Amino acid sequence: MGALRAITELTASFRGADVLVLCYHRIRSRERFHSQIKALAEHGYSVLTMEEFTKWLKGSPLPSRPAALLTFDGCYDDQLAIG
């Protein structure tokens, strides 16, 4: 439950930001990851693709709702299986 609380507080603190970028190093639990994604959705976030994010960086508009980008470093098996 701590991760869900953390992401809820994080989304609240970044409400004024254009895009919330979350970088995952490891995904330890499918349930925990899903609860984090669910928390984003419950707070009205639309998850961008890297292509959409790149277009935004070049000046294209964002969706009308808050936007988030999920990134994964390291390319661990858990990221491929769960993320």
N, CA, C and O atoms as a Maestro MAE file, in Angstrom:
{
 s_m_m2io_version
 :::
 2.0.0
}

f_m_ct {
 s_m_title
 :::
 protein
 m_atom[332] {
  # First column is atom index #
  i_m_mmod_type
  r_m_x_coord
  r_m_y_coord
  r_m_z_coord
  i_m_residue_number
  s_m_chain_name
  s_m_pdb_residue_name
  s_m_pdb_atom_name
  i_m_atomic_number
  :::
  1 25 0.816 -1.192 0.000 1 A "MET " " N  " 7
  2 3 0.000 0.000 0.000 1 A "MET " " CA " 6
  3 2 0.859 1.254 0.000 1 A "MET " " C  " 6
  4 15 0.399 2.314 -0.424 1 A "MET " " O  " 8
  5 25 2.096 1.154 0.467 2 A "GLY " " N  " 7
  6 3 2.980 2.309 0.494 2 A "GLY " " CA " 6
  7 2 3.243 2.866 -0.890 2 A "GLY " " C  " 6
  8 15 3.308 4.082 -1.065 2 A "GLY " " O  " 8
  9 25 3.397 1.981 -1.889 3 A "ALA " " N  " 7
  10 3 3.653 2.448 -3.256 3 A "ALA " " CA " 6
  11 2 2.451 3.198 -3.801 3 A "ALA " " C  " 6
  12 15 2.608 4.214 -4.477 3 A "ALA " " O  " 8
  13 25 1.261 2.711 -3.516 4 A "LEU " " N  " 7
  14 3 0.053 3.386 -3.985 4 A "LEU " " CA " 6
  15 2 -0.065 4.766 -3.345 4 A "LEU " " C  " 6
  16 15 -0.415 5.734 -4.019 4 A "LEU " " O  " 8
  17 25 0.222 4.861 -2.066 5 A "ARG " " N  " 7
  18 3 0.183 6.155 -1.386 5 A "ARG " " CA " 6
  19 2 1.228 7.096 -1.984 5 A "ARG " " C  " 6
  20 15 0.955 8.277 -2.197 5 A "ARG " " O  " 8
  21 25 2.411 6.576 -2.252 6 A "ALA " " N  " 7
  22 3 3.482 7.400 -2.812 6 A "ALA " " CA " 6
  23 2 3.113 7.942 -4.183 6 A "ALA " " C  " 6
  24 15 3.344 9.118 -4.466 6 A "ALA " " O  " 8
  25 25 2.545 7.105 -5.031 7 A "ILE " " N  " 7
  26 3 2.194 7.585 -6.371 7 A "ILE " " CA " 6
  27 2 1.024 8.553 -6.307 7 A "ILE " " C  " 6
  28 15 0.945 9.482 -7.112 7 A "ILE " " O  " 8
  29 25 0.111 8.349 -5.359 8 A "THR " " N  " 7
  30 3 -1.000 9.283 -5.189 8 A "THR " " CA " 6
  31 2 -0.482 10.651 -4.761 8 A "THR " " C  " 6
  32 15 -0.920 11.677 -5.282 8 A "THR " " O  " 8
  33 25 0.445 10.663 -3.817 9 A "GLU " " N  " 7
  34 3 1.033 11.931 -3.379 9 A "GLU " " CA " 6
  35 2 1.849 12.569 -4.498 9 A "GLU " " C  " 6
  36 15 1.839 13.789 -4.663 9 A "GLU " " O  " 8
  37 25 2.549 11.748 -5.259 10 A "LEU " " N  " 7
  38 3 3.357 12.256 -6.361 10 A "LEU " " CA " 6
  39 2 2.480 12.909 -7.417 10 A "LEU " " C  " 6
  40 15 2.791 14.004 -7.885 10 A "LEU " " O  " 8
  41 25 1.392 12.256 -7.798 11 A "THR " " N  " 7
  42 3 0.521 12.841 -8.820 11 A "THR " " CA " 6
  43 2 -0.109 14.130 -8.316 11 A "THR " " C  " 6
  44 15 -0.309 15.064 -9.093 11 A "THR " " O  " 8
  45 25 -0.422 14.195 -7.031 12 A "ALA " " N  " 7
  46 3 -0.999 15.426 -6.482 12 A "ALA " " CA " 6
  47 2 0.011 16.564 -6.510 12 A "ALA " " C  " 6
  48 15 -0.353 17.708 -6.780 12 A "ALA " " O  " 8
  49 25 1.262 16.264 -6.236 13 A "SER " " N  " 7
  50 3 2.267 17.323 -6.178 13 A "SER " " CA " 6
  51 2 2.677 17.823 -7.554 13 A "SER " " C  " 6
  52 15 3.224 18.919 -7.672 13 A "SER " " O  " 8
  53 25 2.423 17.042 -8.594 14 A "PHE " " N  " 7
  54 3 2.822 17.443 -9.941 14 A "PHE " " CA " 6
  55 2 1.642 17.865 -10.808 14 A "PHE " " C  " 6
  56 15 1.763 17.891 -12.032 14 A "PHE " " O  " 8
  57 25 0.530 18.187 -10.216 15 A "ARG " " N  " 7
  58 3 -0.657 18.557 -10.988 15 A "ARG " " CA " 6
  59 2 -0.393 19.686 -11.970 15 A "ARG " " C  " 6
  60 15 -1.035 19.729 -13.020 15 A "ARG " " O  " 8
  61 25 0.520 20.600 -11.678 16 A "GLY " " N  " 7
  62 3 0.788 21.713 -12.580 16 A "GLY " " CA " 6
  63 2 1.772 21.374 -13.689 16 A "GLY " " C  " 6
  64 15 1.943 22.164 -14.617 16 A "GLY " " O  " 8
  65 25 2.420 20.220 -13.613 17 A "ALA " " N  " 7
  66 3 3.407 19.836 -14.625 17 A "ALA " " CA " 6
  67 2 2.701 19.395 -15.903 17 A "ALA " " C  " 6
  68 15 1.569 18.914 -15.863 17 A "ALA " " O  " 8
  69 25 3.382 19.565 -17.038 18 A "ASP " " N  " 7
  70 3 2.792 19.155 -18.310 18 A "ASP " " CA " 6
  71 2 2.743 17.639 -18.453 18 A "ASP " " C  " 6
  72 15 1.714 17.085 -18.840 18 A "ASP " " O  " 8
  73 25 3.845 16.966 -18.144 19 A "VAL " " N  " 7
  74 3 3.909 15.508 -18.250 19 A "VAL " " CA " 6
  75 2 4.613 14.955 -17.012 19 A "VAL " " C  " 6
  76 15 5.686 15.424 -16.633 19 A "VAL " " O  " 8
  77 25 4.002 13.966 -16.395 20 A "LEU " " N  " 7
  78 3 4.604 13.258 -15.278 20 A "LEU " " CA " 6
  79 2 5.400 12.098 -15.868 20 A "LEU " " C  " 6
  80 15 4.819 11.219 -16.503 20 A "LEU " " O  " 8
  81 25 6.715 12.079 -15.672 21 A "VAL " " N  " 7
  82 3 7.559 11.005 -16.201 21 A "VAL " " CA " 6
  83 2 7.977 10.110 -15.042 21 A "VAL " " C  " 6
  84 15 8.607 10.560 -14.085 21 A "VAL " " O  " 8
  85 25 7.615 8.835 -15.145 22 A "LEU " " N  " 7
  86 3 7.979 7.855 -14.128 22 A "LEU " " CA " 6
  87 2 8.993 6.889 -14.725 22 A "LEU " " C  " 6
  88 15 8.753 6.308 -15.783 22 A "LEU " " O  " 8
  89 25 10.113 6.720 -14.058 23 A "CYS " " N  " 7
  90 3 11.164 5.815 -14.520 23 A "CYS " " CA " 6
  91 2 11.229 4.613 -13.580 23 A "CYS " " C  " 6
  92 15 11.518 4.753 -12.392 23 A "CYS " " O  " 8
  93 25 10.961 3.452 -14.120 24 A "TYR " " N  " 7
  94 3 11.011 2.223 -13.337 24 A "TYR " " CA " 6
  95 2 12.363 1.547 -13.537 24 A "TYR " " C  " 6
  96 15 12.828 1.379 -14.664 24 A "TYR " " O  " 8
  97 25 12.984 1.163 -12.424 25 A "HIS " " N  " 7
  98 3 14.232 0.413 -12.490 25 A "HIS " " CA " 6
  99 2 13.938 -1.083 -12.420 25 A "HIS " " C  " 6
  100 15 14.514 -1.870 -13.172 25 A "HIS " " O  " 8
  101 25 13.057 -1.466 -11.531 26 A "ARG " " N  " 7
  102 3 12.624 -2.860 -11.411 26 A "ARG " " CA " 6
  103 2 11.129 -2.881 -11.131 26 A "ARG " " C  " 6
  104 15 10.580 -1.932 -10.571 26 A "ARG " " O  " 8
  105 25 10.480 -3.959 -11.521 27 A "ILE " " N  " 7
  106 3 9.082 -4.202 -11.163 27 A "ILE " " CA " 6
  107 2 9.090 -5.477 -10.334 27 A "ILE " " C  " 6
  108 15 9.236 -6.575 -10.871 27 A "ILE " " O  " 8
  109 25 8.937 -5.330 -9.053 28 A "ARG " " N  " 7
  110 3 9.047 -6.480 -8.142 28 A "ARG " " CA " 6
  111 2 7.751 -7.282 -8.045 28 A "ARG " " C  " 6
  112 15 7.773 -8.482 -7.768 28 A "ARG " " O  " 8
  113 25 6.632 -6.614 -8.273 29 A "SER " " N  " 7
  114 3 5.346 -7.279 -8.086 29 A "SER " " CA " 6
  115 2 4.359 -6.804 -9.147 29 A "SER " " C  " 6
  116 15 4.164 -5.605 -9.346 29 A "SER " " O  " 8
  117 25 3.742 -7.768 -9.822 30 A "ARG " " N  " 7
  118 3 2.717 -7.448 -10.823 30 A "ARG " " CA " 6
  119 2 1.581 -6.662 -10.180 30 A "ARG " " C  " 6
  120 15 1.098 -5.687 -10.756 30 A "ARG " " O  " 8
  121 25 1.152 -7.079 -8.994 31 A "GLU " " N  " 7
  122 3 0.042 -6.425 -8.310 31 A "GLU " " CA " 6
  123 2 0.382 -4.976 -7.960 31 A "GLU " " C  " 6
  124 15 -0.445 -4.079 -8.128 31 A "GLU " " O  " 8
  125 25 1.588 -4.759 -7.479 32 A "ARG " " N  " 7
  126 3 2.000 -3.405 -7.100 32 A "ARG " " CA " 6
  127 2 2.059 -2.497 -8.339 32 A "ARG " " C  " 6
  128 15 1.596 -1.357 -8.295 32 A "ARG " " O  " 8
  129 25 2.622 -2.999 -9.429 33 A "PHE " " N  " 7
  130 3 2.695 -2.215 -10.663 33 A "PHE " " CA " 6
  131 2 1.289 -1.885 -11.164 33 A "PHE " " C  " 6
  132 15 1.008 -0.745 -11.535 33 A "PHE " " O  " 8
  133 25 0.418 -2.876 -11.171 34 A "HIS " " N  " 7
  134 3 -0.959 -2.640 -11.621 34 A "HIS " " CA " 6
  135 2 -1.668 -1.623 -10.735 34 A "HIS " " C  " 6
  136 15 -2.443 -0.806 -11.232 34 A "HIS " " O  " 8
  137 25 -1.415 -1.662 -9.428 35 A "SER " " N  " 7
  138 3 -2.059 -0.684 -8.540 35 A "SER " " CA " 6
  139 2 -1.535 0.725 -8.816 35 A "SER " " C  " 6
  140 15 -2.282 1.694 -8.685 35 A "SER " " O  " 8
  141 25 -0.273 0.849 -9.193 36 A "GLN " " N  " 7
  142 3 0.276 2.160 -9.533 36 A "GLN " " CA " 6
  143 2 -0.349 2.695 -10.821 36 A "GLN " " C  " 6
  144 15 -0.688 3.876 -10.905 36 A "GLN " " O  " 8
  145 25 -0.500 1.834 -11.816 37 A "ILE " " N  " 7
  146 3 -1.123 2.245 -13.079 37 A "ILE " " CA " 6
  147 2 -2.587 2.602 -12.837 37 A "ILE " " C  " 6
  148 15 -3.097 3.569 -13.403 37 A "ILE " " O  " 8
  149 25 -3.259 1.821 -11.996 38 A "LYS " " N  " 7
  150 3 -4.652 2.116 -11.652 38 A "LYS " " CA " 6
  151 2 -4.754 3.472 -10.957 38 A "LYS " " C  " 6
  152 15 -5.685 4.231 -11.225 38 A "LYS " " O  " 8
  153 25 -3.805 3.787 -10.066 39 A "ALA " " N  " 7
  154 3 -3.810 5.082 -9.372 39 A "ALA " " CA " 6
  155 2 -3.654 6.225 -10.369 39 A "ALA " " C  " 6
  156 15 -4.304 7.260 -10.228 39 A "ALA " " O  " 8
  157 25 -2.806 6.051 -11.365 40 A "LEU " " N  " 7
  158 3 -2.670 7.080 -12.405 40 A "LEU " " CA " 6
  159 2 -4.008 7.299 -13.106 40 A "LEU " " C  " 6
  160 15 -4.443 8.435 -13.293 40 A "LEU " " O  " 8
  161 25 -4.656 6.199 -13.493 41 A "ALA " " N  " 7
  162 3 -5.942 6.296 -14.188 41 A "ALA " " CA " 6
  163 2 -6.994 6.962 -13.302 41 A "ALA " " C  " 6
  164 15 -7.768 7.795 -13.775 41 A "ALA " " O  " 8
  165 25 -7.024 6.601 -12.030 42 A "GLU " " N  " 7
  166 3 -8.005 7.182 -11.104 42 A "GLU " " CA " 6
  167 2 -7.784 8.675 -10.898 42 A "GLU " " C  " 6
  168 15 -8.718 9.398 -10.552 42 A "GLU " " O  " 8
  169 25 -6.567 9.137 -11.106 43 A "HIS " " N  " 7
  170 3 -6.261 10.563 -10.990 43 A "HIS " " CA " 6
  171 2 -6.345 11.267 -12.343 43 A "HIS " " C  " 6
  172 15 -5.910 12.409 -12.486 43 A "HIS " " O  " 8
  173 25 -6.909 10.574 -13.334 44 A "GLY " " N  " 7
  174 3 -7.187 11.199 -14.620 44 A "GLY " " CA " 6
  175 2 -6.042 11.235 -15.609 44 A "GLY " " C  " 6
  176 15 -6.114 11.958 -16.602 44 A "GLY " " O  " 8
  177 25 -4.981 10.471 -15.363 45 A "TYR " " N  " 7
  178 3 -3.825 10.513 -16.259 45 A "TYR " " CA " 6
  179 2 -4.016 9.635 -17.486 45 A "TYR " " C  " 6
  180 15 -4.567 8.536 -17.416 45 A "TYR " " O  " 8
  181 25 -3.547 10.151 -18.601 46 A "SER " " N  " 7
  182 3 -3.464 9.407 -19.846 46 A "SER " " CA " 6
  183 2 -1.996 9.031 -20.028 46 A "SER " " C  " 6
  184 15 -1.126 9.898 -19.944 46 A "SER " " O  " 8
  185 25 -1.707 7.755 -20.276 47 A "VAL " " N  " 7
  186 3 -0.320 7.321 -20.453 47 A "VAL " " CA " 6
  187 2 0.072 7.509 -21.913 47 A "VAL " " C  " 6
  188 15 -0.569 6.981 -22.822 47 A "VAL " " O  " 8
  189 25 1.140 8.273 -22.114 48 A "LEU " " N  " 7
  190 3 1.629 8.568 -23.459 48 A "LEU " " CA " 6
  191 2 2.552 7.475 -23.968 48 A "LEU " " C  " 6
  192 15 3.222 6.798 -23.189 48 A "LEU " " O  " 8
  193 25 2.579 7.310 -25.285 49 A "THR " " N  " 7
  194 3 3.609 6.489 -25.904 49 A "THR " " CA " 6
  195 2 4.850 7.361 -26.061 49 A "THR " " C  " 6
  196 15 4.770 8.584 -25.948 49 A "THR " " O  " 8
  197 25 5.980 6.746 -26.318 50 A "MET " " N  " 7
  198 3 7.200 7.523 -26.535 50 A "MET " " CA " 6
  199 2 7.047 8.416 -27.769 50 A "MET " " C  " 6
  200 15 7.575 9.527 -27.804 50 A "MET " " O  " 8
  201 25 6.330 7.932 -28.769 51 A "GLU " " N  " 7
  202 3 6.091 8.741 -29.973 51 A "GLU " " CA " 6
  203 2 5.273 9.988 -29.635 51 A "GLU " " C  " 6
  204 15 5.598 11.082 -30.095 51 A "GLU " " O  " 8
  205 25 4.214 9.832 -28.835 52 A "GLU " " N  " 7
  206 3 3.399 10.987 -28.433 52 A "GLU " " CA " 6
  207 2 4.220 11.976 -27.610 52 A "GLU " " C  " 6
  208 15 4.098 13.189 -27.782 52 A "GLU " " O  " 8
  209 25 5.055 11.453 -26.719 53 A "PHE " " N  " 7
  210 3 5.895 12.311 -25.889 53 A "PHE " " CA " 6
  211 2 6.885 13.095 -26.751 53 A "PHE " " C  " 6
  212 15 7.086 14.291 -26.542 53 A "PHE " " O  " 8
  213 25 7.495 12.422 -27.712 54 A "THR " " N  " 7
  214 3 8.456 13.077 -28.608 54 A "THR " " CA " 6
  215 2 7.773 14.158 -29.434 54 A "THR " " C  " 6
  216 15 8.329 15.239 -29.623 54 A "THR " " O  " 8
  217 25 6.573 13.874 -29.927 55 A "LYS " " N  " 7
  218 3 5.825 14.889 -30.683 55 A "LYS " " CA " 6
  219 2 5.511 16.094 -29.801 55 A "LYS " " C  " 6
  220 15 5.569 17.236 -30.258 55 A "LYS " " O  " 8
  221 25 5.176 15.834 -28.523 56 A "TRP " " N  " 7
  222 3 4.905 16.934 -27.598 56 A "TRP " " CA " 6
  223 2 6.156 17.784 -27.405 56 A "TRP " " C  " 6
  224 15 6.076 19.012 -27.379 56 A "TRP " " O  " 8
  225 25 7.312 17.135 -27.270 57 A "LEU " " N  " 7
  226 3 8.563 17.883 -27.119 57 A "LEU " " CA " 6
  227 2 8.825 18.788 -28.324 57 A "LEU " " C  " 6
  228 15 9.477 19.826 -28.211 57 A "LEU " " O  " 8
  229 25 8.300 18.370 -29.481 58 A "LYS " " N  " 7
  230 3 8.491 19.145 -30.716 58 A "LYS " " CA " 6
  231 2 7.365 20.146 -30.948 58 A "LYS " " C  " 6
  232 15 7.338 20.821 -31.977 58 A "LYS " " O  " 8
  233 25 6.425 20.247 -29.986 59 A "GLY " " N  " 7
  234 3 5.404 21.280 -30.082 59 A "GLY " " CA " 6
  235 2 3.977 20.826 -30.266 59 A "GLY " " C  " 6
  236 15 3.071 21.660 -30.242 59 A "GLY " " O  " 8
  237 25 3.734 19.537 -30.450 60 A "SER " " N  " 7
  238 3 2.355 19.055 -30.582 60 A "SER " " CA " 6
  239 2 1.639 19.167 -29.236 60 A "SER " " C  " 6
  240 15 2.274 19.074 -28.186 60 A "SER " " O  " 8
  241 25 0.317 19.367 -29.265 61 A "PRO " " N  " 7
  242 3 -0.421 19.481 -28.001 61 A "PRO " " CA " 6
  243 2 -0.541 18.130 -27.295 61 A "PRO " " C  " 6
  244 15 -0.462 17.070 -27.916 61 A "PRO " " O  " 8
  245 25 -0.729 18.203 -26.009 62 A "LEU " " N  " 7
  246 3 -0.970 17.010 -25.200 62 A "LEU " " CA " 6
  247 2 -2.459 16.690 -25.203 62 A "LEU " " C  " 6
  248 15 -3.266 17.528 -25.604 62 A "LEU " " O  " 8
  249 25 -2.838 15.482 -24.758 63 A "PRO " " N  " 7
  250 3 -4.260 15.191 -24.575 63 A "PRO " " CA " 6
  251 2 -4.857 16.184 -23.577 63 A "PRO " " C  " 6
  252 15 -4.127 16.843 -22.838 63 A "PRO " " O  " 8
  253 25 -6.167 16.284 -23.561 64 A "SER " " N  " 7
  254 3 -6.827 17.255 -22.681 64 A "SER " " CA " 6
  255 2 -6.694 16.888 -21.205 64 A "SER " " C  " 6
  256 15 -6.834 17.757 -20.344 64 A "SER " " O  " 8
  257 25 -6.433 15.643 -20.902 65 A "ARG " " N  " 7
  258 3 -6.269 15.243 -19.505 65 A "ARG " " CA " 6
  259 2 -4.790 15.177 -19.147 65 A "ARG " " C  " 6
  260 15 -3.944 15.187 -20.042 65 A "ARG " " O  " 8
  261 25 -4.456 15.109 -17.857 66 A "PRO " " N  " 7
  262 3 -3.049 15.038 -17.460 66 A "PRO " " CA " 6
  263 2 -2.353 13.856 -18.137 66 A "PRO " " C  " 6
  264 15 -2.970 12.819 -18.377 66 A "PRO " " O  " 8
  265 25 -1.077 14.020 -18.438 67 A "ALA " " N  " 7
  266 3 -0.341 12.992 -19.172 67 A "ALA " " CA " 6
  267 2 0.822 12.451 -18.354 67 A "ALA " " C  " 6
  268 15 1.449 13.170 -17.577 67 A "ALA " " O  " 8
  269 25 1.093 11.168 -18.547 68 A "ALA " " N  " 7
  270 3 2.225 10.513 -17.897 68 A "ALA " " CA " 6
  271 2 2.974 9.686 -18.933 68 A "ALA " " C  " 6
  272 15 2.387 9.168 -19.883 68 A "ALA " " O  " 8
  273 25 4.270 9.573 -18.732 69 A "LEU " " N  " 7
  274 3 5.116 8.722 -19.562 69 A "LEU " " CA " 6
  275 2 5.800 7.733 -18.640 69 A "LEU " " C  " 6
  276 15 6.393 8.125 -17.635 69 A "LEU " " O  " 8
  277 25 5.721 6.445 -18.977 70 A "LEU " " N  " 7
  278 3 6.393 5.411 -18.199 70 A "LEU " " CA " 6
  279 2 7.659 5.012 -18.936 70 A "LEU " " C  " 6
  280 15 7.621 4.703 -20.128 70 A "LEU " " O  " 8
  281 25 8.781 5.018 -18.226 71 A "THR " " N  " 7
  282 3 10.034 4.577 -18.829 71 A "THR " " CA " 6
  283 2 10.611 3.452 -17.981 71 A "THR " " C  " 6
  284 15 10.353 3.362 -16.780 71 A "THR " " O  " 8
  285 25 11.388 2.606 -18.622 72 A "PHE " " N  " 7
  286 3 11.975 1.449 -17.954 72 A "PHE " " CA " 6
  287 2 13.456 1.393 -18.303 72 A "PHE " " C  " 6
  288 15 13.817 1.339 -19.478 72 A "PHE " " O  " 8
  289 25 14.310 1.406 -17.292 73 A "ASP " " N  " 7
  290 3 15.739 1.287 -17.565 73 A "ASP " " CA " 6
  291 2 16.214 -0.119 -17.203 73 A "ASP " " C  " 6
  292 15 15.556 -0.820 -16.435 73 A "ASP " " O  " 8
  293 25 17.324 -0.519 -17.742 74 A "GLY " " N  " 7
  294 3 17.918 -1.791 -17.368 74 A "GLY " " CA " 6
  295 2 17.421 -2.995 -18.147 74 A "GLY " " C  " 6
  296 15 18.161 -3.966 -18.307 74 A "GLY " " O  " 8
  297 25 16.202 -2.962 -18.633 75 A "CYS " " N  " 7
  298 3 15.609 -4.057 -19.415 75 A "CYS " " CA " 6
  299 2 15.687 -5.402 -18.687 75 A "CYS " " C  " 6
  300 15 16.187 -6.389 -19.227 75 A "CYS " " O  " 8
  301 25 15.189 -5.417 -17.469 76 A "TYR " " N  " 7
  302 3 15.121 -6.664 -16.724 76 A "TYR " " CA " 6
  303 2 13.934 -7.483 -17.211 76 A "TYR " " C  " 6
  304 15 12.981 -6.942 -17.772 76 A "TYR " " O  " 8
  305 25 14.000 -8.798 -16.989 77 A "ASP " " N  " 7
  306 3 12.919 -9.685 -17.411 77 A "ASP " " CA " 6
  307 2 11.572 -9.261 -16.847 77 A "ASP " " C  " 6
  308 15 10.555 -9.368 -17.532 77 A "ASP " " O  " 8
  309 25 11.548 -8.777 -15.595 78 A "ASP " " N  " 7
  310 3 10.279 -8.385 -14.989 78 A "ASP " " CA " 6
  311 2 9.631 -7.237 -15.751 78 A "ASP " " C  " 6
  312 15 8.404 -7.165 -15.820 78 A "ASP " " O  " 8
  313 25 10.414 -6.353 -16.315 79 A "GLN " " N  " 7
  314 3 9.862 -5.236 -17.080 79 A "GLN " " CA " 6
  315 2 9.206 -5.733 -18.360 79 A "GLN " " C  " 6
  316 15 8.152 -5.234 -18.757 79 A "GLN " " O  " 8
  317 25 9.821 -6.707 -19.001 80 A "LEU " " N  " 7
  318 3 9.251 -7.251 -20.231 80 A "LEU " " CA " 6
  319 2 7.998 -8.070 -19.944 80 A "LEU " " C  " 6
  320 15 7.038 -8.023 -20.713 80 A "LEU " " O  " 8
  321 25 8.000 -8.810 -18.858 81 A "ALA " " N  " 7
  322 3 6.866 -9.667 -18.533 81 A "ALA " " CA " 6
  323 2 5.690 -8.901 -17.946 81 A "ALA " " C  " 6
  324 15 4.540 -9.224 -18.241 81 A "ALA " " O  " 8
  325 25 5.955 -7.888 -17.117 82 A "ILE " " N  " 7
  326 3 4.892 -7.186 -16.400 82 A "ILE " " CA " 6
  327 2 4.594 -5.823 -16.989 82 A "ILE " " C  " 6
  328 15 3.430 -5.475 -17.190 82 A "ILE " " O  " 8
  329 25 5.633 -5.044 -17.270 83 A "GLY " " N  " 7
  330 3 5.467 -3.670 -17.736 83 A "GLY " " CA " 6
  331 2 5.008 -3.607 -19.148 83 A "GLY " " C  " 6
  332 15 4.821 -2.517 -19.689 83 A "GLY " " O  " 8
  :::
 }
 m_bond[331] {
  # First column is bond index #
  i_m_from
  i_m_to
  i_m_order
  :::
  1 1 2 1
  2 2 3 1
  3 3 4 2
  4 3 5 1
  5 5 6 1
  6 6 7 1
  7 7 8 2
  8 7 9 1
  9 9 10 1
  10 10 11 1
  11 11 12 2
  12 11 13 1
  13 13 14 1
  14 14 15 1
  15 15 16 2
  16 15 17 1
  17 17 18 1
  18 18 19 1
  19 19 20 2
  20 19 21 1
  21 21 22 1
  22 22 23 1
  23 23 24 2
  24 23 25 1
  25 25 26 1
  26 26 27 1
  27 27 28 2
  28 27 29 1
  29 29 30 1
  30 30 31 1
  31 31 32 2
  32 31 33 1
  33 33 34 1
  34 34 35 1
  35 35 36 2
  36 35 37 1
  37 37 38 1
  38 38 39 1
  39 39 40 2
  40 39 41 1
  41 41 42 1
  42 42 43 1
  43 43 44 2
  44 43 45 1
  45 45 46 1
  46 46 47 1
  47 47 48 2
  48 47 49 1
  49 49 50 1
  50 50 51 1
  51 51 52 2
  52 51 53 1
  53 53 54 1
  54 54 55 1
  55 55 56 2
  56 55 57 1
  57 57 58 1
  58 58 59 1
  59 59 60 2
  60 59 61 1
  61 61 62 1
  62 62 63 1
  63 63 64 2
  64 63 65 1
  65 65 66 1
  66 66 67 1
  67 67 68 2
  68 67 69 1
  69 69 70 1
  70 70 71 1
  71 71 72 2
  72 71 73 1
  73 73 74 1
  74 74 75 1
  75 75 76 2
  76 75 77 1
  77 77 78 1
  78 78 79 1
  79 79 80 2
  80 79 81 1
  81 81 82 1
  82 82 83 1
  83 83 84 2
  84 83 85 1
  85 85 86 1
  86 86 87 1
  87 87 88 2
  88 87 89 1
  89 89 90 1
  90 90 91 1
  91 91 92 2
  92 91 93 1
  93 93 94 1
  94 94 95 1
  95 95 96 2
  96 95 97 1
  97 97 98 1
  98 98 99 1
  99 99 100 2
  100 99 101 1
  101 101 102 1
  102 102 103 1
  103 103 104 2
  104 103 105 1
  105 105 106 1
  106 106 107 1
  107 107 108 2
  108 107 109 1
  109 109 110 1
  110 110 111 1
  111 111 112 2
  112 111 113 1
  113 113 114 1
  114 114 115 1
  115 115 116 2
  116 115 117 1
  117 117 118 1
  118 118 119 1
  119 119 120 2
  120 119 121 1
  121 121 122 1
  122 122 123 1
  123 123 124 2
  124 123 125 1
  125 125 126 1
  126 126 127 1
  127 127 128 2
  128 127 129 1
  129 129 130 1
  130 130 131 1
  131 131 132 2
  132 131 133 1
  133 133 134 1
  134 134 135 1
  135 135 136 2
  136 135 137 1
  137 137 138 1
  138 138 139 1
  139 139 140 2
  140 139 141 1
  141 141 142 1
  142 142 143 1
  143 143 144 2
  144 143 145 1
  145 145 146 1
  146 146 147 1
  147 147 148 2
  148 147 149 1
  149 149 150 1
  150 150 151 1
  151 151 152 2
  152 151 153 1
  153 153 154 1
  154 154 155 1
  155 155 156 2
  156 155 157 1
  157 157 158 1
  158 158 159 1
  159 159 160 2
  160 159 161 1
  161 161 162 1
  162 162 163 1
  163 163 164 2
  164 163 165 1
  165 165 166 1
  166 166 167 1
  167 167 168 2
  168 167 169 1
  169 169 170 1
  170 170 171 1
  171 171 172 2
  172 171 173 1
  173 173 174 1
  174 174 175 1
  175 175 176 2
  176 175 177 1
  177 177 178 1
  178 178 179 1
  179 179 180 2
  180 179 181 1
  181 181 182 1
  182 182 183 1
  183 183 184 2
  184 183 185 1
  185 185 186 1
  186 186 187 1
  187 187 188 2
  188 187 189 1
  189 189 190 1
  190 190 191 1
  191 191 192 2
  192 191 193 1
  193 193 194 1
  194 194 195 1
  195 195 196 2
  196 195 197 1
  197 197 198 1
  198 198 199 1
  199 199 200 2
  200 199 201 1
  201 201 202 1
  202 202 203 1
  203 203 204 2
  204 203 205 1
  205 205 206 1
  206 206 207 1
  207 207 208 2
  208 207 209 1
  209 209 210 1
  210 210 211 1
  211 211 212 2
  212 211 213 1
  213 213 214 1
  214 214 215 1
  215 215 216 2
  216 215 217 1
  217 217 218 1
  218 218 219 1
  219 219 220 2
  220 219 221 1
  221 221 222 1
  222 222 223 1
  223 223 224 2
  224 223 225 1
  225 225 226 1
  226 226 227 1
  227 227 228 2
  228 227 229 1
  229 229 230 1
  230 230 231 1
  231 231 232 2
  232 231 233 1
  233 233 234 1
  234 234 235 1
  235 235 236 2
  236 235 237 1
  237 237 238 1
  238 238 239 1
  239 239 240 2
  240 239 241 1
  241 241 242 1
  242 242 243 1
  243 243 244 2
  244 243 245 1
  245 245 246 1
  246 246 247 1
  247 247 248 2
  248 247 249 1
  249 249 250 1
  250 250 251 1
  251 251 252 2
  252 251 253 1
  253 253 254 1
  254 254 255 1
  255 255 256 2
  256 255 257 1
  257 257 258 1
  258 258 259 1
  259 259 260 2
  260 259 261 1
  261 261 262 1
  262 262 263 1
  263 263 264 2
  264 263 265 1
  265 265 266 1
  266 266 267 1
  267 267 268 2
  268 267 269 1
  269 269 270 1
  270 270 271 1
  271 271 272 2
  272 271 273 1
  273 273 274 1
  274 274 275 1
  275 275 276 2
  276 275 277 1
  277 277 278 1
  278 278 279 1
  279 279 280 2
  280 279 281 1
  281 281 282 1
  282 282 283 1
  283 283 284 2
  284 283 285 1
  285 285 286 1
  286 286 287 1
  287 287 288 2
  288 287 289 1
  289 289 290 1
  290 290 291 1
  291 291 292 2
  292 291 293 1
  293 293 294 1
  294 294 295 1
  295 295 296 2
  296 295 297 1
  297 297 298 1
  298 298 299 1
  299 299 300 2
  300 299 301 1
  301 301 302 1
  302 302 303 1
  303 303 304 2
  304 303 305 1
  305 305 306 1
  306 306 307 1
  307 307 308 2
  308 307 309 1
  309 309 310 1
  310 310 311 1
  311 311 312 2
  312 311 313 1
  313 313 314 1
  314 314 315 1
  315 315 316 2
  316 315 317 1
  317 317 318 1
  318 318 319 1
  319 319 320 2
  320 319 321 1
  321 321 322 1
  322 322 323 1
  323 323 324 2
  324 323 325 1
  325 325 326 1
  326 326 327 1
  327 327 328 2
  328 327 329 1
  329 329 330 1
  330 330 331 1
  331 331 332 2
  :::
 }
}
